[in-house]
Amino acid sequence: MNARPEGWEEFRNLAGSEQSARIEGLARVALRDWDLQGSDVELVKYRENAVFAVTANDGERFALRVHRPRYRSDDQIRSEVAWMVALADVGVRTPDLIRTRDGGVLTVAGADGVPEPRQCDLFRWVPGVQLGRLEDGVHGEASEVADTYRVLGRLAATVHEHGAGWKRPERFDRPAWDAQALVGDEPAFGRFWELSCLQADQLPVLLEARDRVDERLAAFGQTADRYGLLHGDFLPENVLMGEDGPRLIDFDDCGDGWYAFELATALFPLVVQGQAAAPRRAFVEGYRELREFPDWNLEILPTMLMARSLSYLGWPVGRPEMEEAQEMGPLLGTIVTSIAERYLAGKPIGLED
């Protein structure tokens, strides 16, 4: 790993509110490249990236994304936007990119108190209501949640079908959600086995689950009928319901992966809530209205959920500066260990009827 820049340790030890305040200062610098200096800026989310609601002097609203440093390359961000634009052309409602005054997809800005420059991009504000949050689960009565997941299934099928047939532009570059990224030696989010809050009896269970997942993913393979371009973060918080239907946001983790992995990601909050079976059926029914979803995708689904769970457990390890990540560690350890114990024993893990 590259050495941390000067000032990193000092920034890391700040309270989350002070970190986000400094990043807000950087956001205000970045807005000059869209001639939006002087706009009202309000923090929406500070997790992987920092997202700010920007209200211009004429009342128009935007979302400014300040990227986590060194998480994505410029080409990867441009590739993300290229797919979003292509999806919008076939009717998938995605955020509208606002180019800089020089016609660029992104700008790079720095500010005092932030250890290194950050990539920034701007989108038109997307109205709508979040279906839920990873931390809080999915809102609504059981029948409403099932209806929602049927809509999500159709949306996922449309996204996957487009990705499978789309001619990728030159220099298209996105990270993959393969076995290496999920349970390899250098997972995309972080090495979960280095999470300091894990108990001595939890780690052996988690490592055994990791080995089992790796074996089963290798046997499952990556043929085109099961593996392709995904949204990669199909959580309820990334689908906004508006009067004109669902809008899909936050393509920051889009890339190649297993189609069943998309479903596992969508279901993870419901597995934690203990109410995933009916939404799982509804998602698959909706998906199959538009695209094949063979039964072997359902057979591998527990392994995909286990892989997704282990990746989330590594998230705090890769983000030591984030208060939220560190606060989530003990709870994630308990949840994922429980899933792993049932997975290894061949018992239901919350997806089953």
The 8 nearest C-alpha neighbors of each residue, nearest first, counted from 0:
[[1, 2, 3, 69, 185, 317, 4, 189],
 [0, 2, 3, 4, 69, 68, 70, 5],
 [3, 1, 4, 0, 5, 7, 8, 6],
 [2, 4, 7, 1, 5, 8, 6, 0],
 [5, 3, 7, 114, 6, 2, 115, 8],
 [6, 4, 7, 114, 3, 8, 115, 9],
 [5, 7, 114, 9, 8, 10, 4, 113],
 [6, 8, 10, 9, 114, 5, 4, 11],
 [9, 7, 11, 10, 6, 12, 5, 3],
 [8, 10, 6, 12, 7, 11, 13, 5],
 [11, 9, 7, 13, 8, 12, 6, 18],
 [10, 12, 320, 8, 9, 13, 7, 319],
 [13, 11, 9, 10, 8, 14, 320, 7],
 [14, 12, 10, 11, 17, 18, 15, 9],
 [13, 15, 17, 16, 18, 12, 322, 11],
 [14, 16, 18, 17, 322, 19, 13, 321],
 [15, 17, 19, 14, 18, 20, 13, 21],
 [18, 16, 20, 14, 15, 19, 13, 21],
 [19, 17, 15, 21, 20, 16, 13, 22],
 [18, 20, 22, 16, 21, 17, 23, 15],
 [21, 19, 17, 23, 22, 18, 16, 24],
 [22, 20, 24, 18, 23, 19, 112, 17],
 [21, 23, 19, 25, 24, 20, 26, 18],
 [24, 22, 26, 20, 25, 21, 19, 27],
 [23, 25, 21, 27, 22, 26, 110, 20],
 [24, 26, 110, 22, 28, 23, 27, 109],
 [27, 25, 23, 29, 28, 24, 22, 30],
 [26, 28, 24, 30, 25, 29, 23, 36],
 [27, 29, 25, 26, 30, 31, 108, 24],
 [30, 28, 26, 108, 31, 27, 32, 25],
 [31, 29, 35, 27, 32, 33, 36, 28],
 [30, 32, 34, 36, 33, 29, 35, 28],
 [31, 33, 30, 34, 99, 29, 100, 106],
 [32, 34, 99, 35, 31, 30, 100, 98],
 [35, 33, 31, 32, 36, 30, 100, 99],
 [36, 34, 30, 33, 31, 38, 37, 55],
 [35, 37, 31, 30, 38, 34, 27, 28],
 [36, 38, 35, 39, 56, 55, 27, 30],
 [39, 37, 55, 36, 54, 35, 56, 40],
 [38, 40, 54, 53, 55, 37, 41, 56],
 [41, 39, 53, 52, 51, 38, 54, 42],
 [42, 40, 52, 51, 43, 53, 39, 23],
 [41, 43, 51, 44, 50, 52, 40, 49],
 [44, 42, 51, 50, 52, 41, 45, 49],
 [45, 43, 50, 49, 42, 46, 51, 48],
 [46, 44, 49, 48, 50, 47, 43, 19],
 [45, 47, 48, 44, 49, 321, 323, 324],
 [48, 46, 67, 45, 49, 66, 318, 44],
 [47, 49, 66, 67, 46, 65, 45, 50],
 [48, 50, 45, 65, 44, 64, 46, 66],
 [51, 49, 64, 44, 43, 63, 42, 65],
 [52, 50, 42, 63, 43, 41, 62, 53],
 [51, 53, 62, 41, 40, 61, 43, 42],
 [54, 52, 40, 61, 60, 39, 62, 51],
 [55, 53, 60, 39, 38, 59, 58, 61],
 [54, 56, 38, 58, 59, 57, 60, 53],
 [55, 57, 58, 38, 54, 59, 37, 39],
 [56, 58, 55, 59, 54, 60, 38, 35],
 [59, 57, 55, 56, 54, 60, 38, 53],
 [58, 60, 55, 57, 54, 61, 56, 53],
 [61, 59, 54, 124, 53, 55, 58, 123],
 [60, 62, 124, 123, 53, 122, 52, 63],
 [61, 63, 52, 122, 124, 51, 121, 53],
 [64, 62, 121, 51, 50, 120, 61, 122],
 [63, 65, 50, 120, 119, 49, 66, 121],
 [66, 64, 119, 49, 48, 118, 50, 117],
 [67, 65, 48, 118, 117, 119, 68, 64],
 [66, 68, 48, 70, 47, 69, 65, 117],
 [69, 67, 70, 117, 66, 118, 115, 116],
 [70, 68, 71, 67, 72, 66, 117, 118],
 [69, 71, 68, 67, 72, 66, 47, 48],
 [72, 70, 69, 75, 76, 73, 68, 67],
 [73, 71, 75, 74, 76, 69, 70, 77],
 [72, 74, 76, 75, 77, 71, 118, 105],
 [75, 73, 77, 72, 76, 78, 172, 170],
 [74, 76, 78, 72, 172, 173, 73, 77],
 [77, 75, 79, 73, 78, 74, 80, 72],
 [76, 78, 74, 80, 79, 75, 81, 73],
 [79, 77, 81, 75, 171, 76, 80, 172],
 [80, 78, 76, 77, 82, 81, 75, 83],
 [79, 81, 83, 77, 78, 82, 84, 76],
 [82, 80, 78, 84, 79, 83, 77, 85],
 [81, 83, 85, 84, 80, 79, 86, 78],
 [84, 82, 80, 86, 85, 81, 93, 87],
 [83, 85, 87, 81, 82, 86, 80, 88],
 [84, 86, 82, 88, 87, 83, 81, 89],
 [87, 85, 83, 88, 91, 89, 84, 82],
 [88, 86, 91, 90, 84, 89, 85, 92],
 [87, 89, 85, 86, 90, 84, 91, 83],
 [90, 88, 86, 87, 91, 85, 161, 92],
 [89, 91, 87, 88, 92, 86, 93, 157],
 [92, 90, 87, 86, 89, 93, 246, 88],
 [91, 93, 246, 87, 90, 247, 94, 245],
 [92, 94, 247, 87, 248, 246, 91, 83],
 [95, 93, 122, 248, 96, 123, 125, 92],
 [96, 94, 123, 122, 93, 97, 84, 124],
 [95, 97, 122, 121, 98, 94, 123, 80],
 [98, 96, 122, 121, 95, 99, 123, 104],
 [99, 97, 102, 104, 103, 96, 100, 105],
 [98, 100, 33, 102, 103, 101, 32, 97],
 [99, 101, 33, 102, 32, 98, 34, 103],
 [102, 100, 99, 103, 98, 32, 33, 104],
 [103, 101, 99, 98, 100, 104, 97, 105],
 [102, 104, 99, 98, 105, 101, 106, 100],
 [105, 103, 98, 77, 120, 99, 102, 106],
 [106, 104, 120, 103, 119, 118, 99, 107],
 [105, 107, 119, 118, 108, 120, 29, 103],
 [108, 106, 118, 117, 119, 116, 105, 109],
 [109, 107, 116, 29, 117, 25, 106, 28],
 [108, 110, 116, 25, 117, 115, 113, 107],
 [111, 109, 25, 113, 112, 24, 108, 28],
 [112, 110, 113, 109, 21, 114, 25, 24],
 [111, 113, 21, 114, 110, 10, 6, 22],
 [114, 112, 111, 115, 110, 21, 22, 109],
 [115, 113, 6, 7, 4, 112, 5, 10],
 [114, 116, 113, 117, 109, 4, 68, 110],
 [117, 115, 109, 108, 107, 118, 114, 110],
 [118, 116, 107, 108, 68, 66, 119, 65],
 [117, 119, 107, 66, 106, 65, 108, 105],
 [120, 118, 65, 106, 64, 105, 107, 66],
 [121, 119, 105, 64, 63, 106, 104, 65],
 [120, 122, 63, 97, 62, 96, 64, 61],
 [123, 121, 96, 62, 97, 95, 61, 94],
 [122, 124, 61, 95, 62, 94, 125, 96],
 [123, 125, 61, 62, 60, 122, 126, 94],
 [124, 126, 123, 94, 127, 246, 239, 61],
 [127, 125, 124, 241, 128, 239, 240, 246],
 [126, 128, 241, 239, 240, 125, 129, 246],
 [129, 127, 239, 240, 130, 241, 126, 238],
 [128, 130, 239, 236, 131, 238, 240, 127],
 [131, 129, 235, 236, 137, 138, 128, 238],
 [130, 132, 137, 235, 236, 129, 136, 138],
 [133, 131, 236, 135, 134, 136, 235, 137],
 [132, 134, 136, 268, 135, 131, 234, 236],
 [133, 135, 132, 136, 268, 131, 327, 137],
 [136, 134, 132, 133, 131, 137, 268, 138],
 [137, 135, 268, 132, 131, 133, 134, 269],
 [138, 136, 131, 130, 132, 235, 139, 135],
 [137, 139, 131, 130, 136, 144, 140, 135],
 [140, 138, 143, 144, 141, 137, 142, 130],
 [139, 141, 143, 142, 144, 138, 145, 137],
 [140, 142, 144, 143, 145, 139, 277, 274],
 [143, 141, 145, 144, 140, 146, 139, 277],
 [142, 144, 146, 140, 145, 141, 139, 147],
 [143, 145, 147, 141, 146, 142, 139, 140],
 [146, 144, 278, 148, 142, 147, 143, 281],
 [147, 145, 143, 149, 144, 148, 142, 150],
 [148, 146, 144, 150, 145, 149, 143, 151],
 [147, 149, 151, 282, 145, 150, 146, 278],
 [148, 150, 282, 285, 281, 152, 146, 151],
 [151, 149, 147, 148, 153, 152, 154, 285],
 [152, 150, 148, 154, 149, 153, 155, 282],
 [151, 153, 282, 286, 285, 149, 155, 154],
 [152, 154, 286, 285, 156, 150, 151, 155],
 [153, 155, 151, 157, 152, 156, 150, 158],
 [156, 154, 158, 152, 157, 153, 151, 159],
 [157, 155, 153, 286, 159, 154, 158, 290],
 [156, 158, 154, 160, 155, 159, 161, 153],
 [157, 159, 155, 161, 156, 160, 162, 154],
 [160, 158, 162, 156, 161, 157, 155, 163],
 [161, 159, 163, 157, 162, 158, 156, 164],
 [160, 162, 158, 159, 164, 163, 165, 157],
 [161, 163, 159, 228, 165, 160, 164, 158],
 [162, 164, 160, 161, 165, 159, 227, 228],
 [165, 163, 161, 162, 166, 160, 159, 167],
 [164, 166, 162, 161, 163, 167, 85, 160],
 [167, 165, 168, 164, 162, 163, 169, 161],
 [166, 168, 165, 171, 169, 82, 170, 81],
 [169, 167, 171, 170, 166, 81, 78, 165],
 [168, 170, 171, 167, 172, 78, 166, 74],
 [171, 169, 172, 168, 74, 78, 167, 75],
 [172, 170, 78, 169, 168, 167, 173, 74],
 [173, 171, 75, 78, 170, 74, 174, 79],
 [172, 174, 254, 75, 175, 171, 78, 253],
 [175, 173, 254, 176, 172, 255, 253, 252],
 [176, 174, 255, 254, 177, 256, 173, 180],
 [177, 175, 256, 180, 255, 181, 254, 174],
 [176, 178, 180, 179, 175, 256, 181, 255],
 [177, 179, 181, 180, 182, 183, 213, 216],
 [178, 180, 183, 177, 181, 182, 186, 184],
 [181, 179, 186, 187, 177, 178, 176, 183],
 [180, 182, 178, 186, 179, 310, 306, 183],
 [181, 183, 179, 178, 186, 209, 180, 213],
 [184, 182, 179, 186, 185, 180, 181, 178],
 [183, 185, 186, 182, 179, 190, 180, 181],
 [186, 184, 183, 187, 190, 189, 180, 179],
 [187, 185, 180, 189, 181, 183, 188, 182],
 [186, 188, 180, 189, 185, 181, 310, 179],
 [189, 187, 314, 313, 186, 317, 310, 190],
 [188, 190, 313, 317, 186, 316, 314, 187],
 [191, 189, 313, 192, 193, 186, 316, 185],
 [313, 190, 192, 193, 312, 194, 189, 316],
 [191, 193, 190, 194, 202, 206, 313, 205],
 [194, 192, 191, 190, 195, 316, 313, 197],
 [195, 193, 191, 192, 196, 316, 197, 313],
 [194, 196, 197, 193, 192, 198, 316, 328],
 [195, 197, 194, 329, 198, 328, 332, 193],
 [198, 196, 195, 194, 332, 201, 202, 199],
 [197, 199, 201, 200, 196, 202, 195, 332],
 [198, 200, 201, 202, 197, 203, 196, 204],
 [199, 201, 198, 202, 203, 204, 197, 205],
 [202, 200, 198, 204, 199, 203, 336, 197],
 [201, 203, 205, 204, 200, 199, 206, 197],
 [204, 202, 206, 205, 201, 207, 200, 199],
 [205, 203, 207, 202, 206, 201, 208, 340],
 [206, 204, 208, 202, 207, 203, 209, 336],
 [205, 207, 209, 203, 208, 204, 202, 210],
 [208, 206, 210, 204, 209, 205, 203, 211],
 [209, 207, 211, 205, 206, 210, 339, 212],
 [208, 210, 206, 212, 207, 211, 182, 205],
 [211, 209, 213, 207, 208, 212, 214, 206],
 [210, 212, 208, 214, 213, 209, 207, 215],
 [213, 211, 209, 215, 210, 214, 302, 216],
 [212, 214, 210, 216, 211, 215, 217, 209],
 [215, 213, 211, 217, 212, 216, 210, 218],
 [216, 214, 218, 212, 217, 213, 219, 211],
 [215, 217, 219, 213, 218, 214, 212, 220],
 [218, 216, 214, 215, 219, 220, 213, 178],
 [217, 219, 215, 216, 220, 214, 213, 221],
 [220, 218, 216, 217, 215, 221, 299, 214],
 [221, 219, 217, 218, 222, 216, 225, 226],
 [220, 222, 226, 225, 223, 219, 257, 224],
 [221, 223, 224, 225, 226, 220, 227, 219],
 [222, 224, 226, 225, 227, 221, 163, 257],
 [225, 223, 222, 226, 227, 221, 258, 291],
 [226, 224, 223, 257, 258, 222, 221, 227],
 [227, 225, 257, 223, 256, 221, 258, 222],
 [226, 228, 255, 256, 163, 223, 257, 229],
 [227, 229, 255, 162, 254, 256, 159, 163],
 [230, 228, 231, 253, 254, 255, 256, 159],
 [229, 231, 253, 232, 250, 233, 252, 254],
 [230, 232, 253, 252, 229, 233, 261, 254],
 [233, 231, 234, 230, 252, 264, 253, 250],
 [232, 234, 265, 264, 231, 261, 230, 237],
 [233, 235, 265, 236, 237, 232, 264, 133],
 [236, 234, 130, 131, 237, 238, 132, 233],
 [235, 237, 132, 131, 129, 234, 238, 130],
 [238, 236, 248, 235, 234, 247, 249, 239],
 [237, 239, 247, 235, 246, 236, 129, 245],
 [240, 238, 129, 127, 128, 246, 245, 241],
 [239, 241, 245, 127, 128, 244, 246, 238],
 [242, 240, 127, 244, 243, 245, 239, 126],
 [241, 243, 244, 240, 127, 245, 126, 128],
 [244, 242, 241, 245, 240, 246, 92, 127],
 [243, 245, 241, 242, 240, 246, 239, 92],
 [246, 244, 240, 239, 241, 238, 247, 243],
 [247, 245, 92, 239, 238, 93, 240, 248],
 [246, 248, 238, 93, 237, 92, 245, 239],
 [247, 249, 237, 93, 250, 238, 94, 246],
 [250, 248, 251, 237, 247, 232, 252, 230],
 [249, 251, 253, 252, 230, 248, 79, 232],
 [250, 252, 249, 253, 79, 76, 232, 231],
 [253, 251, 231, 250, 232, 254, 230, 174],
 [254, 252, 230, 231, 250, 229, 251, 173],
 [255, 253, 173, 175, 228, 174, 229, 252],
 [256, 254, 228, 175, 227, 229, 176, 226],
 [257, 255, 176, 226, 227, 177, 175, 229],
 [256, 258, 226, 260, 259, 225, 227, 261],
 [257, 259, 260, 261, 225, 226, 256, 227],
 [258, 260, 262, 257, 261, 296, 300, 263],
 [259, 261, 263, 257, 258, 303, 262, 264],
 [262, 260, 264, 259, 258, 263, 231, 233],
 [261, 263, 265, 259, 260, 264, 266, 258],
 [264, 262, 304, 260, 266, 265, 261, 303],
 [265, 263, 261, 267, 262, 266, 233, 260],
 [264, 266, 234, 262, 233, 263, 267, 261],
 [265, 267, 263, 269, 264, 268, 270, 262],
 [266, 268, 270, 264, 269, 265, 263, 271],
 [269, 267, 136, 271, 270, 133, 266, 272],
 [270, 268, 272, 275, 271, 266, 274, 267],
 [269, 271, 273, 267, 275, 349, 272, 268],
 [270, 272, 268, 269, 273, 267, 334, 136],
 [273, 271, 269, 270, 274, 268, 136, 275],
 [272, 274, 270, 271, 269, 349, 275, 276],
 [275, 273, 269, 272, 276, 270, 349, 277],
 [274, 276, 269, 270, 350, 278, 277, 279],
 [277, 275, 350, 279, 352, 351, 278, 274],
 [276, 278, 280, 279, 275, 145, 281, 274],
 [279, 277, 145, 281, 280, 275, 148, 276],
 [280, 278, 276, 282, 277, 281, 275, 283],
 [279, 281, 277, 283, 278, 282, 284, 276],
 [280, 282, 149, 278, 284, 279, 283, 145],
 [283, 281, 152, 149, 148, 279, 285, 284],
 [284, 282, 286, 280, 285, 281, 152, 287],
 [285, 283, 281, 287, 286, 282, 280, 288],
 [286, 284, 149, 152, 153, 282, 288, 283],
 [285, 287, 152, 153, 283, 156, 288, 284],
 [288, 286, 290, 284, 289, 291, 285, 292],
 [287, 289, 285, 286, 290, 284, 153, 291],
 [290, 288, 287, 286, 156, 153, 157, 291],
 [291, 289, 287, 156, 286, 288, 292, 160],
 [290, 292, 287, 293, 289, 286, 288, 156],
 [291, 293, 287, 290, 296, 294, 286, 283],
 [294, 292, 295, 296, 291, 297, 287, 225],
 [293, 295, 297, 296, 298, 292, 299, 291],
 [294, 296, 298, 297, 293, 299, 292, 300],
 [297, 295, 294, 299, 298, 259, 293, 300],
 [296, 298, 300, 294, 295, 299, 259, 293],
 [297, 299, 295, 296, 300, 294, 301, 302],
 [298, 300, 296, 297, 302, 301, 295, 303],
 [299, 301, 303, 297, 302, 298, 259, 304],
 [302, 300, 304, 303, 299, 305, 298, 348],
 [303, 301, 305, 300, 304, 299, 212, 306],
 [302, 304, 300, 306, 260, 305, 301, 263],
 [305, 303, 263, 307, 301, 302, 306, 308],
 [304, 306, 302, 308, 303, 307, 301, 309],
 [305, 307, 303, 309, 304, 308, 181, 302],
 [308, 306, 304, 310, 305, 309, 303, 311],
 [307, 309, 305, 311, 310, 306, 335, 304],
 [310, 308, 312, 306, 311, 307, 305, 313],
 [309, 311, 307, 313, 312, 308, 181, 188],
 [312, 310, 314, 308, 313, 309, 307, 188],
 [311, 313, 309, 310, 191, 314, 331, 308],
 [191, 314, 312, 189, 190, 310, 311, 316],
 [313, 315, 188, 311, 316, 312, 317, 189],
 [316, 314, 324, 318, 317, 325, 313, 328],
 [317, 315, 189, 313, 314, 318, 194, 319],
 [316, 318, 189, 315, 314, 188, 319, 313],
 [319, 317, 315, 320, 316, 321, 314, 324],
 [320, 318, 321, 316, 317, 315, 325, 11],
 [319, 321, 11, 318, 322, 12, 10, 13],
 [322, 320, 324, 323, 319, 318, 325, 15],
 [323, 321, 325, 324, 15, 326, 320, 14],
 [324, 322, 326, 321, 325, 327, 46, 15],
 [323, 325, 315, 327, 321, 322, 326, 328],
 [324, 326, 322, 328, 327, 323, 315, 321],
 [325, 327, 323, 324, 328, 322, 329, 330],
 [326, 328, 324, 325, 330, 329, 331, 323],
 [327, 329, 331, 325, 326, 330, 332, 315],
 [330, 328, 332, 331, 196, 327, 333, 197],
 [331, 329, 333, 332, 327, 328, 334, 326],
 [332, 330, 334, 328, 333, 329, 335, 327],
 [331, 333, 329, 330, 335, 334, 336, 328],
 [332, 334, 330, 336, 331, 335, 337, 329],
 [335, 333, 331, 337, 336, 332, 330, 338],
 [334, 336, 338, 337, 332, 333, 331, 308],
 [337, 335, 339, 333, 338, 334, 332, 340],
 [336, 338, 340, 334, 335, 339, 333, 341],
 [337, 339, 335, 341, 336, 340, 348, 342],
 [340, 338, 342, 336, 337, 341, 208, 343],
 [341, 339, 337, 343, 342, 338, 336, 344],
 [340, 342, 346, 344, 338, 339, 343, 348],
 [341, 343, 339, 345, 344, 340, 346, 338],
 [344, 342, 340, 345, 341, 339, 208, 346],
 [345, 343, 341, 346, 342, 340, 339, 347],
 [344, 346, 342, 343, 341, 347, 348, 340],
 [345, 347, 341, 344, 342, 348, 343, 340],
 [348, 346, 349, 351, 341, 345, 350, 342],
 [349, 347, 350, 341, 338, 346, 342, 301],
 [348, 350, 270, 351, 347, 273, 275, 276],
 [351, 349, 276, 275, 348, 270, 279, 352],
 [350, 352, 276, 349, 347, 348, 275, 279],
 [351, 276, 350, 277, 349, 280, 275, 279]]
